[in-house]
Amino acid sequence: QSVVTQPPSVSGAPGQRVSISCTGSSSNIGAGYDVHWYLQLPGTAPKLLIYSTNNRPSGVPDRFSGSKSGTSASLAISGLQAEDEAEYYCQSFDSSLGVSVFGSGTKVTVL
Amino acid sequence: QLQLQESGPGLVKTSETLSLTCSVSGGSVSSSNSYWGWVRQPPGKGLEWVGSIYYSGTTFYSPSLKSRITISIDTPKNQFSLKLTSVTAADTAVYFCARLGDDYVWGSWFDYWGQGTLVTVSS
């Protein structure tokens, strides 16, 4: 199992705001390592959504935002749209394991 | 626009060697300070970092795979490759190649990804 945990699922109605948590420890997020977020549609490669906690690559809507506090990080999606239905992963670095680690993944469902 | 494409056998026998190549277009694997890597995803499961390579050839491997893995870079062909020896069913996964988005390896993000290739290990 991953050392960085996410809720298995979150859901919301179109237009609502949802948040996905990414909980780590003092050897990864809590140690100050960057957190990144990806969206993955079934059968496709992950797509970078947020890098270094709260930066959006070109082309990513500002409906997506990231934050970090202590040993956790969060991805917020505002104005939820049907196309946001996907699996979301956070990523950081764990100094104890010496590896880049991905969160366990969260399935976002648009009701 | 940078593009990455994985290639290699989709079926590997247990105990044999998995070999994959990532072909890069729209950019160069020898770009200064660039890092490239492999990430895998077992069917229905999450993402796992496998290893990365610096443009100069310096490698960084997941400790859990370090004894079995080799990542290399072929500058003339603009490719980098993954070899994983002594595979078992636990190595069955979709393997993605990707570029790291910054000039450091530990904890950098992956900004460009290949489409992924499913490798099944079976006897």
HADDOCK unambig.tbl for C-alpha pairs under 7 A between the chains (distance, minus, plus):
assign (segid A and resid 33 and name CA) (segid B and resid 107 and name CA) 6.90 0.50 0.50
assign (segid A and resid 34 and name CA) (segid B and resid 107 and name CA) 6.59 0.50 0.50
assign (segid A and resid 36 and name CA) (segid B and resid 109 and name CA) 6.29 0.50 0.50
assign (segid A and resid 44 and name CA) (segid B and resid 115 and name CA) 6.27 0.50 0.50
assign (segid A and resid 45 and name CA) (segid B and resid 113 and name CA) 6.49 0.50 0.50
assign (segid A and resid 45 and name CA) (segid B and resid 114 and name CA) 6.85 0.50 0.50
assign (segid A and resid 45 and name CA) (segid B and resid 115 and name CA) 5.32 0.50 0.50
assign (segid A and resid 45 and name CA) (segid B and resid 116 and name CA) 6.41 0.50 0.50
assign (segid A and resid 48 and name CA) (segid B and resid 110 and name CA) 6.98 0.50 0.50
assign (segid A and resid 48 and name CA) (segid B and resid 111 and name CA) 5.83 0.50 0.50
assign (segid A and resid 51 and name CA) (segid B and resid 109 and name CA) 6.42 0.50 0.50
assign (segid A and resid 92 and name CA) (segid B and resid 107 and name CA) 5.32 0.50 0.50
assign (segid A and resid 93 and name CA) (segid B and resid 106 and name CA) 6.23 0.50 0.50
assign (segid A and resid 93 and name CA) (segid B and resid 107 and name CA) 4.43 0.50 0.50
assign (segid A and resid 99 and name CA) (segid B and resid 62 and name CA) 6.01 0.50 0.50
assign (segid A and resid 100 and name CA) (segid B and resid 49 and name CA) 6.15 0.50 0.50
assign (segid A and resid 100 and name CA) (segid B and resid 106 and name CA) 6.37 0.50 0.50
assign (segid A and resid 100 and name CA) (segid B and resid 107 and name CA) 5.29 0.50 0.50
assign (segid A and resid 101 and name CA) (segid B and resid 48 and name CA) 6.99 0.50 0.50
assign (segid A and resid 101 and name CA) (segid B and resid 49 and name CA) 6.78 0.50 0.50
assign (segid A and resid 102 and name CA) (segid B and resid 47 and name CA) 6.07 0.50 0.50
assign (segid A and resid 102 and name CA) (segid B and resid 48 and name CA) 6.60 0.50 0.50
assign (segid A and resid 104 and name CA) (segid B and resid 46 and name CA) 5.88 0.50 0.50
assign (segid A and resid 105 and name CA) (segid B and resid 46 and name CA) 6.41 0.50 0.50
